[in-house]
Amino acid sequence: MSGTKRSSIKPGIKVKVVQKQDQRTGKLTEGTVEKLLTKSAEHPHGIKVRLTDGVVGRVKEIDSGNN
């Protein structure tokens, strides 16, 4: 599932994000959402979140096991 819609992302779910320094390579970092940082309902590059370990990035994938 894509991470471009804010309504599909909630604190506590597992996601894969791309950090700013990894945008060129596309390297994904996995973690649990602590806080949503993007205020708009949608963002074409992914909703920006902070993970529980402090990593900030844009959501590229939502773990399908969260349903």
One Martini backbone bead per residue (centre of mass of N, CA, C, O) as a GRO file, in nm:
protein
   67
    1MET     BB    1   0.099   0.036   0.020
    2SER     BB    2   0.064   0.361  -0.002
    3GLY     BB    3   0.190   0.695   0.145
    4THR     BB    4  -0.007   0.953   0.028
    5LYS     BB    5  -0.226   0.910   0.259
    6ARG     BB    6  -0.311   1.018   0.571
    7SER     BB    7  -0.560   0.823   0.643
    8SER     BB    8  -0.358   0.550   0.626
    9ILE     BB    9  -0.204   0.690   0.875
   10LYS     BB   10  -0.090   0.571   1.197
   11PRO     BB   11  -0.009   0.544   1.497
   12GLY     BB   12   0.167   0.218   1.525
   13ILE     BB   13   0.247   0.160   1.245
   14LYS     BB   14   0.398  -0.011   0.988
   15VAL     BB   15   0.680   0.116   0.795
   16LYS     BB   16   0.828   0.260   0.496
   17VAL     BB   17   1.106   0.479   0.460
   18VAL     BB   18   1.247   0.778   0.322
   19GLN     BB   19   1.523   0.947   0.354
   20LYS     BB   20   1.672   1.222   0.250
   21GLN     BB   21   1.963   1.080   0.198
   22ASP     BB   22   1.795   0.830   0.028
   23GLN     BB   23   1.648   0.933  -0.235
   24ARG     BB   24   1.844   0.842  -0.464
   25THR     BB   25   1.845   0.524  -0.380
   26GLY     BB   26   1.575   0.422  -0.207
   27LYS     BB   27   1.622   0.362   0.079
   28LEU     BB   28   1.472   0.170   0.330
   29THR     BB   29   1.297   0.227   0.643
   30GLU     BB   30   1.198   0.056   0.925
   31GLY     BB   31   0.887   0.120   1.121
   32THR     BB   32   0.719   0.309   1.373
   33VAL     BB   33   0.475   0.527   1.417
   34GLU     BB   34   0.454   0.833   1.604
   35LYS     BB   35   0.435   1.083   1.382
   36LEU     BB   36   0.273   1.323   1.199
   37LEU     BB   37   0.401   1.591   0.976
   38THR     BB   38   0.187   1.604   0.768
   39LYS     BB   39  -0.104   1.807   0.705
   40SER     BB   40  -0.192   1.704   0.453
   41ALA     BB   41  -0.387   1.463   0.292
   42GLU     BB   42  -0.166   1.484   0.057
   43HIS     BB   43   0.139   1.334  -0.101
   44PRO     BB   44   0.333   1.246  -0.373
   45HIS     BB   45   0.599   1.145  -0.179
   46GLY     BB   46   0.474   1.133   0.097
   47ILE     BB   47   0.431   1.100   0.423
   48LYS     BB   48   0.551   1.260   0.695
   49VAL     BB   49   0.749   1.095   0.953
   50ARG     BB   50   0.791   0.970   1.285
   51LEU     BB   51   0.968   0.746   1.443
   52THR     BB   52   1.038   0.583   1.740
   53ASP     BB   53   1.367   0.625   1.668
   54GLY     BB   54   1.362   0.932   1.507
   55VAL     BB   55   1.298   0.889   1.225
   56VAL     BB   56   1.278   1.077   0.918
   57GLY     BB   57   1.011   1.034   0.668
   58ARG     BB   58   0.875   0.898   0.376
   59VAL     BB   59   0.612   0.717   0.286
   60LYS     BB   60   0.612   0.411   0.076
   61GLU     BB   61   0.515   0.186   0.291
   62ILE     BB   62   0.259  -0.033   0.406
   63ASP     BB   63   0.195  -0.266   0.620
   64SER     BB   64  -0.032  -0.525   0.556
   65GLY     BB   65  -0.057  -0.622   0.874
   66ASN     BB   66  -0.248  -0.366   0.979
   67ASN     BB   67  -0.556  -0.459   0.911
   0.00000   0.00000   0.00000
